[in-house]
Amino acid sequence: MSFFVLRHVFALGTNDDIHCHYDSILNVFLYFFLYITFSSYLREKF
């Protein structure tokens, strides 16, 4: 998790359009991963 924090701080420091685009792509993957984990967790529980 510290990697994400460091990357976010670095992106804020440079403030490039490339970094913002890169962040949005990573955010999509992160939300997709969270959705998969949450759905599998719900399947196990119920």
mmJSON file of the N, C-alpha and C atoms, coordinates in Angstrom:
{"data_MODEL":{"atom_site":{
"group_PDB":["ATOM","ATOM","ATOM","ATOM","ATOM","ATOM","ATOM","ATOM","ATOM","ATOM","ATOM","ATOM","ATOM","ATOM","ATOM","ATOM","ATOM","ATOM","ATOM","ATOM","ATOM","ATOM","ATOM","ATOM","ATOM","ATOM","ATOM","ATOM","ATOM","ATOM","ATOM","ATOM","ATOM","ATOM","ATOM","ATOM","ATOM","ATOM","ATOM","ATOM","ATOM","ATOM","ATOM","ATOM","ATOM","ATOM","ATOM","ATOM","ATOM","ATOM","ATOM","ATOM","ATOM","ATOM","ATOM","ATOM","ATOM","ATOM","ATOM","ATOM","ATOM","ATOM","ATOM","ATOM","ATOM","ATOM","ATOM","ATOM","ATOM","ATOM","ATOM","ATOM","ATOM","ATOM","ATOM","ATOM","ATOM","ATOM","ATOM","ATOM","ATOM","ATOM","ATOM","ATOM","ATOM","ATOM","ATOM","ATOM","ATOM","ATOM","ATOM","ATOM","ATOM","ATOM","ATOM","ATOM","ATOM","ATOM","ATOM","ATOM","ATOM","ATOM","ATOM","ATOM","ATOM","ATOM","ATOM","ATOM","ATOM","ATOM","ATOM","ATOM","ATOM","ATOM","ATOM","ATOM","ATOM","ATOM","ATOM","ATOM","ATOM","ATOM","ATOM","ATOM","ATOM","ATOM","ATOM","ATOM","ATOM","ATOM","ATOM","ATOM","ATOM","ATOM","ATOM","ATOM","ATOM","ATOM"],
"id":[1,2,3,4,5,6,7,8,9,10,11,12,13,14,15,16,17,18,19,20,21,22,23,24,25,26,27,28,29,30,31,32,33,34,35,36,37,38,39,40,41,42,43,44,45,46,47,48,49,50,51,52,53,54,55,56,57,58,59,60,61,62,63,64,65,66,67,68,69,70,71,72,73,74,75,76,77,78,79,80,81,82,83,84,85,86,87,88,89,90,91,92,93,94,95,96,97,98,99,100,101,102,103,104,105,106,107,108,109,110,111,112,113,114,115,116,117,118,119,120,121,122,123,124,125,126,127,128,129,130,131,132,133,134,135,136,137,138],
"type_symbol":["N","C","C","N","C","C","N","C","C","N","C","C","N","C","C","N","C","C","N","C","C","N","C","C","N","C","C","N","C","C","N","C","C","N","C","C","N","C","C","N","C","C","N","C","C","N","C","C","N","C","C","N","C","C","N","C","C","N","C","C","N","C","C","N","C","C","N","C","C","N","C","C","N","C","C","N","C","C","N","C","C","N","C","C","N","C","C","N","C","C","N","C","C","N","C","C","N","C","C","N","C","C","N","C","C","N","C","C","N","C","C","N","C","C","N","C","C","N","C","C","N","C","C","N","C","C","N","C","C","N","C","C","N","C","C","N","C","C"],
"label_atom_id":["N","CA","C","N","CA","C","N","CA","C","N","CA","C","N","CA","C","N","CA","C","N","CA","C","N","CA","C","N","CA","C","N","CA","C","N","CA","C","N","CA","C","N","CA","C","N","CA","C","N","CA","C","N","CA","C","N","CA","C","N","CA","C","N","CA","C","N","CA","C","N","CA","C","N","CA","C","N","CA","C","N","CA","C","N","CA","C","N","CA","C","N","CA","C","N","CA","C","N","CA","C","N","CA","C","N","CA","C","N","CA","C","N","CA","C","N","CA","C","N","CA","C","N","CA","C","N","CA","C","N","CA","C","N","CA","C","N","CA","C","N","CA","C","N","CA","C","N","CA","C","N","CA","C","N","CA","C","N","CA","C"],
"label_alt_id":[null,null,null,null,null,null,null,null,null,null,null,null,null,null,null,null,null,null,null,null,null,null,null,null,null,null,null,null,null,null,null,null,null,null,null,null,null,null,null,null,null,null,null,null,null,null,null,null,null,null,null,null,null,null,null,null,null,null,null,null,null,null,null,null,null,null,null,null,null,null,null,null,null,null,null,null,null,null,null,null,null,null,null,null,null,null,null,null,null,null,null,null,null,null,null,null,null,null,null,null,null,null,null,null,null,null,null,null,null,null,null,null,null,null,null,null,null,null,null,null,null,null,null,null,null,null,null,null,null,null,null,null,null,null,null,null,null,null],
"label_comp_id":["MET","MET","MET","SER","SER","SER","PHE","PHE","PHE","PHE","PHE","PHE","VAL","VAL","VAL","LEU","LEU","LEU","ARG","ARG","ARG","HIS","HIS","HIS","VAL","VAL","VAL","PHE","PHE","PHE","ALA","ALA","ALA","LEU","LEU","LEU","GLY","GLY","GLY","THR","THR","THR","ASN","ASN","ASN","ASP","ASP","ASP","ASP","ASP","ASP","ILE","ILE","ILE","HIS","HIS","HIS","CYS","CYS","CYS","HIS","HIS","HIS","TYR","TYR","TYR","ASP","ASP","ASP","SER","SER","SER","ILE","ILE","ILE","LEU","LEU","LEU","ASN","ASN","ASN","VAL","VAL","VAL","PHE","PHE","PHE","LEU","LEU","LEU","TYR","TYR","TYR","PHE","PHE","PHE","PHE","PHE","PHE","LEU","LEU","LEU","TYR","TYR","TYR","ILE","ILE","ILE","THR","THR","THR","PHE","PHE","PHE","SER","SER","SER","SER","SER","SER","TYR","TYR","TYR","LEU","LEU","LEU","ARG","ARG","ARG","GLU","GLU","GLU","LYS","LYS","LYS","PHE","PHE","PHE"],
"label_asym_id":["A","A","A","A","A","A","A","A","A","A","A","A","A","A","A","A","A","A","A","A","A","A","A","A","A","A","A","A","A","A","A","A","A","A","A","A","A","A","A","A","A","A","A","A","A","A","A","A","A","A","A","A","A","A","A","A","A","A","A","A","A","A","A","A","A","A","A","A","A","A","A","A","A","A","A","A","A","A","A","A","A","A","A","A","A","A","A","A","A","A","A","A","A","A","A","A","A","A","A","A","A","A","A","A","A","A","A","A","A","A","A","A","A","A","A","A","A","A","A","A","A","A","A","A","A","A","A","A","A","A","A","A","A","A","A","A","A","A"],
"label_entity_id":["1","1","1","1","1","1","1","1","1","1","1","1","1","1","1","1","1","1","1","1","1","1","1","1","1","1","1","1","1","1","1","1","1","1","1","1","1","1","1","1","1","1","1","1","1","1","1","1","1","1","1","1","1","1","1","1","1","1","1","1","1","1","1","1","1","1","1","1","1","1","1","1","1","1","1","1","1","1","1","1","1","1","1","1","1","1","1","1","1","1","1","1","1","1","1","1","1","1","1","1","1","1","1","1","1","1","1","1","1","1","1","1","1","1","1","1","1","1","1","1","1","1","1","1","1","1","1","1","1","1","1","1","1","1","1","1","1","1"],
"label_seq_id":[1,1,1,2,2,2,3,3,3,4,4,4,5,5,5,6,6,6,7,7,7,8,8,8,9,9,9,10,10,10,11,11,11,12,12,12,13,13,13,14,14,14,15,15,15,16,16,16,17,17,17,18,18,18,19,19,19,20,20,20,21,21,21,22,22,22,23,23,23,24,24,24,25,25,25,26,26,26,27,27,27,28,28,28,29,29,29,30,30,30,31,31,31,32,32,32,33,33,33,34,34,34,35,35,35,36,36,36,37,37,37,38,38,38,39,39,39,40,40,40,41,41,41,42,42,42,43,43,43,44,44,44,45,45,45,46,46,46],
"pdbx_PDB_ins_code":[null,null,null,null,null,null,null,null,null,null,null,null,null,null,null,null,null,null,null,null,null,null,null,null,null,null,null,null,null,null,null,null,null,null,null,null,null,null,null,null,null,null,null,null,null,null,null,null,null,null,null,null,null,null,null,null,null,null,null,null,null,null,null,null,null,null,null,null,null,null,null,null,null,null,null,null,null,null,null,null,null,null,null,null,null,null,null,null,null,null,null,null,null,null,null,null,null,null,null,null,null,null,null,null,null,null,null,null,null,null,null,null,null,null,null,null,null,null,null,null,null,null,null,null,null,null,null,null,null,null,null,null,null,null,null,null,null,null],
"Cartn_x":[0.829,0.0,0.864,2.073,2.96,3.375,3.425,3.776,2.765,1.472,0.428,0.548,0.851,0.998,2.191,3.313,4.506,4.253,3.564,3.275,2.352,1.393,0.466,1.193,2.089,2.866,3.753,4.361,5.222,4.411,3.204,2.34,1.905,1.644,1.277,2.457,3.661,4.839,5.153,5.055,5.361,4.171,2.961,1.728,1.724,1.986,1.984,0.654,0.314,-0.893,-0.734,0.503,0.775,0.51,0.942,0.747,-0.735,-1.485,-2.925,-3.609,-3.219,-3.795,-3.44,-2.186,-1.698,-2.465,-2.734,-3.484,-4.899,-5.555,-6.927,-6.993,-6.014,-5.971,-5.777,-4.861,-4.608,-5.828,-6.542,-7.743,-8.812,-8.962,-9.932,-9.585,-8.304,-7.871,-8.091,-7.836,-7.987,-9.449,-10.351,-11.777,-12.283,-11.777,-12.158,-11.715,-10.485,-9.958,-10.779,-11.13,-11.936,-13.317,-13.889,-15.2,-15.156,-14.117,-13.965,-13.819,-12.976,-12.756,-14.03,-14.756,-15.974,-17.058,-17.19,-18.207,-17.891,-16.619,-16.244,-16.466,-16.209,-16.43,-17.915,-18.762,-20.207,-20.671,-20.076,-20.445,-20.086,-18.94,-18.527,-19.438,-19.892,-20.651,-22.094,-22.698,-24.114,-24.276],
"Cartn_y":[-1.201,0.0,1.251,1.152,2.32,2.735,1.749,2.054,3.015,2.781,3.651,5.06,5.147,6.459,7.207,6.499,7.121,7.571,6.717,7.071,8.279,8.337,9.46,10.758,10.671,11.854,12.307,11.349,11.678,12.33,11.793,12.352,13.77,13.989,15.331,16.288,15.774,16.624,17.069,16.122,16.464,17.159,16.681,17.288,17.303,16.164,16.047,15.492,15.797,15.219,13.708,13.283,11.854,11.119,11.718,11.083,11.02,12.05,12.053,10.951,10.818,9.775,8.398,8.257,7.01,6.691,7.709,7.521,7.053,7.633,7.248,5.792,5.378,3.971,3.047,3.422,2.596,2.563,3.682,3.728,2.785,2.726,1.812,0.373,0.031,-1.33,-1.616,-0.597,-0.78,-1.012,-0.203,-0.378,-1.707,-2.126,-3.414,-4.551,-4.458,-5.466,-5.512,-4.334,-4.282,-4.89,-4.622,-5.176,-6.697,-7.231,-8.693,-9.303,-8.701,-9.231,-9.175,-8.064,-7.892,-8.873,-9.084,-10.017,-11.449,-11.821,-13.176,-13.346,-12.269,-12.299,-12.477,-11.803,-11.937,-13.346,-13.923,-15.276,-16.276,-16.077,-16.993,-16.864,-15.624,-15.393,-15.904,-15.694,-16.074,-17.306],
"Cartn_z":[0.0,0.0,0.0,0.559,0.606,-0.8,-1.728,-3.116,-3.728,-3.462,-3.998,-3.429,-2.136,-1.497,-2.095,-2.255,-2.83,-4.264,-5.034,-6.422,-6.491,-5.57,-5.547,-5.199,-4.214,-3.822,-4.977,-5.663,-6.805,-7.924,-8.173,-9.208,-8.842,-7.551,-7.101,-7.238,-6.974,-7.038,-8.46,-9.425,-10.805,-11.467,-11.158,-11.673,-13.191,-13.806,-15.259,-15.736,-16.992,-17.592,-17.743,-18.032,-18.201,-16.895,-15.793,-14.491,-14.132,-14.481,-14.195,-14.999,-16.267,-17.115,-16.564,-16.142,-15.562,-14.282,-13.469,-12.234,-12.519,-13.529,-13.843,-14.299,-15.092,-15.536,-14.344,-13.439,-12.26,-11.35,-11.258,-10.43,-10.967,-12.289,-12.903,-12.544,-12.661,-12.312,-10.828,-10.0,-8.56,-8.199,-8.77,-8.489,-9.026,-10.188,-10.756,-9.838,-9.326,-8.418,-7.124,-6.594,-5.379,-5.619,-6.788,-7.117,-7.193,-7.817,-7.913,-6.519,-5.695,-4.351,-3.53,-3.629,-2.854,-3.295,-4.607,-5.097,-4.682,-4.731,-4.306,-2.804,-2.046,-0.599,-0.298,-1.057,-0.863,-1.225,-2.276,-2.668,-1.573,-0.938,0.134,1.345,1.611,2.826,2.712,1.533,1.401,0.531],
"occupancy":[1.0,1.0,1.0,1.0,1.0,1.0,1.0,1.0,1.0,1.0,1.0,1.0,1.0,1.0,1.0,1.0,1.0,1.0,1.0,1.0,1.0,1.0,1.0,1.0,1.0,1.0,1.0,1.0,1.0,1.0,1.0,1.0,1.0,1.0,1.0,1.0,1.0,1.0,1.0,1.0,1.0,1.0,1.0,1.0,1.0,1.0,1.0,1.0,1.0,1.0,1.0,1.0,1.0,1.0,1.0,1.0,1.0,1.0,1.0,1.0,1.0,1.0,1.0,1.0,1.0,1.0,1.0,1.0,1.0,1.0,1.0,1.0,1.0,1.0,1.0,1.0,1.0,1.0,1.0,1.0,1.0,1.0,1.0,1.0,1.0,1.0,1.0,1.0,1.0,1.0,1.0,1.0,1.0,1.0,1.0,1.0,1.0,1.0,1.0,1.0,1.0,1.0,1.0,1.0,1.0,1.0,1.0,1.0,1.0,1.0,1.0,1.0,1.0,1.0,1.0,1.0,1.0,1.0,1.0,1.0,1.0,1.0,1.0,1.0,1.0,1.0,1.0,1.0,1.0,1.0,1.0,1.0,1.0,1.0,1.0,1.0,1.0,1.0],
"B_iso_or_equiv":[0.0,0.0,0.0,0.0,0.0,0.0,0.0,0.0,0.0,0.0,0.0,0.0,0.0,0.0,0.0,0.0,0.0,0.0,0.0,0.0,0.0,0.0,0.0,0.0,0.0,0.0,0.0,0.0,0.0,0.0,0.0,0.0,0.0,0.0,0.0,0.0,0.0,0.0,0.0,0.0,0.0,0.0,0.0,0.0,0.0,0.0,0.0,0.0,0.0,0.0,0.0,0.0,0.0,0.0,0.0,0.0,0.0,0.0,0.0,0.0,0.0,0.0,0.0,0.0,0.0,0.0,0.0,0.0,0.0,0.0,0.0,0.0,0.0,0.0,0.0,0.0,0.0,0.0,0.0,0.0,0.0,0.0,0.0,0.0,0.0,0.0,0.0,0.0,0.0,0.0,0.0,0.0,0.0,0.0,0.0,0.0,0.0,0.0,0.0,0.0,0.0,0.0,0.0,0.0,0.0,0.0,0.0,0.0,0.0,0.0,0.0,0.0,0.0,0.0,0.0,0.0,0.0,0.0,0.0,0.0,0.0,0.0,0.0,0.0,0.0,0.0,0.0,0.0,0.0,0.0,0.0,0.0,0.0,0.0,0.0,0.0,0.0,0.0],
"pdbx_formal_charge":[null,null,null,null,null,null,null,null,null,null,null,null,null,null,null,null,null,null,null,null,null,null,null,null,null,null,null,null,null,null,null,null,null,null,null,null,null,null,null,null,null,null,null,null,null,null,null,null,null,null,null,null,null,null,null,null,null,null,null,null,null,null,null,null,null,null,null,null,null,null,null,null,null,null,null,null,null,null,null,null,null,null,null,null,null,null,null,null,null,null,null,null,null,null,null,null,null,null,null,null,null,null,null,null,null,null,null,null,null,null,null,null,null,null,null,null,null,null,null,null,null,null,null,null,null,null,null,null,null,null,null,null,null,null,null,null,null,null],
"auth_seq_id":[1,1,1,2,2,2,3,3,3,4,4,4,5,5,5,6,6,6,7,7,7,8,8,8,9,9,9,10,10,10,11,11,11,12,12,12,13,13,13,14,14,14,15,15,15,16,16,16,17,17,17,18,18,18,19,19,19,20,20,20,21,21,21,22,22,22,23,23,23,24,24,24,25,25,25,26,26,26,27,27,27,28,28,28,29,29,29,30,30,30,31,31,31,32,32,32,33,33,33,34,34,34,35,35,35,36,36,36,37,37,37,38,38,38,39,39,39,40,40,40,41,41,41,42,42,42,43,43,43,44,44,44,45,45,45,46,46,46],
"auth_comp_id":["MET","MET","MET","SER","SER","SER","PHE","PHE","PHE","PHE","PHE","PHE","VAL","VAL","VAL","LEU","LEU","LEU","ARG","ARG","ARG","HIS","HIS","HIS","VAL","VAL","VAL","PHE","PHE","PHE","ALA","ALA","ALA","LEU","LEU","LEU","GLY","GLY","GLY","THR","THR","THR","ASN","ASN","ASN","ASP","ASP","ASP","ASP","ASP","ASP","ILE","ILE","ILE","HIS","HIS","HIS","CYS","CYS","CYS","HIS","HIS","HIS","TYR","TYR","TYR","ASP","ASP","ASP","SER","SER","SER","ILE","ILE","ILE","LEU","LEU","LEU","ASN","ASN","ASN","VAL","VAL","VAL","PHE","PHE","PHE","LEU","LEU","LEU","TYR","TYR","TYR","PHE","PHE","PHE","PHE","PHE","PHE","LEU","LEU","LEU","TYR","TYR","TYR","ILE","ILE","ILE","THR","THR","THR","PHE","PHE","PHE","SER","SER","SER","SER","SER","SER","TYR","TYR","TYR","LEU","LEU","LEU","ARG","ARG","ARG","GLU","GLU","GLU","LYS","LYS","LYS","PHE","PHE","PHE"],
"auth_asym_id":["A","A","A","A","A","A","A","A","A","A","A","A","A","A","A","A","A","A","A","A","A","A","A","A","A","A","A","A","A","A","A","A","A","A","A","A","A","A","A","A","A","A","A","A","A","A","A","A","A","A","A","A","A","A","A","A","A","A","A","A","A","A","A","A","A","A","A","A","A","A","A","A","A","A","A","A","A","A","A","A","A","A","A","A","A","A","A","A","A","A","A","A","A","A","A","A","A","A","A","A","A","A","A","A","A","A","A","A","A","A","A","A","A","A","A","A","A","A","A","A","A","A","A","A","A","A","A","A","A","A","A","A","A","A","A","A","A","A"],
"auth_atom_id":["N","CA","C","N","CA","C","N","CA","C","N","CA","C","N","CA","C","N","CA","C","N","CA","C","N","CA","C","N","CA","C","N","CA","C","N","CA","C","N","CA","C","N","CA","C","N","CA","C","N","CA","C","N","CA","C","N","CA","C","N","CA","C","N","CA","C","N","CA","C","N","CA","C","N","CA","C","N","CA","C","N","CA","C","N","CA","C","N","CA","C","N","CA","C","N","CA","C","N","CA","C","N","CA","C","N","CA","C","N","CA","C","N","CA","C","N","CA","C","N","CA","C","N","CA","C","N","CA","C","N","CA","C","N","CA","C","N","CA","C","N","CA","C","N","CA","C","N","CA","C","N","CA","C","N","CA","C","N","CA","C"],
"pdbx_PDB_model_num":[1,1,1,1,1,1,1,1,1,1,1,1,1,1,1,1,1,1,1,1,1,1,1,1,1,1,1,1,1,1,1,1,1,1,1,1,1,1,1,1,1,1,1,1,1,1,1,1,1,1,1,1,1,1,1,1,1,1,1,1,1,1,1,1,1,1,1,1,1,1,1,1,1,1,1,1,1,1,1,1,1,1,1,1,1,1,1,1,1,1,1,1,1,1,1,1,1,1,1,1,1,1,1,1,1,1,1,1,1,1,1,1,1,1,1,1,1,1,1,1,1,1,1,1,1,1,1,1,1,1,1,1,1,1,1,1,1,1]
}}}
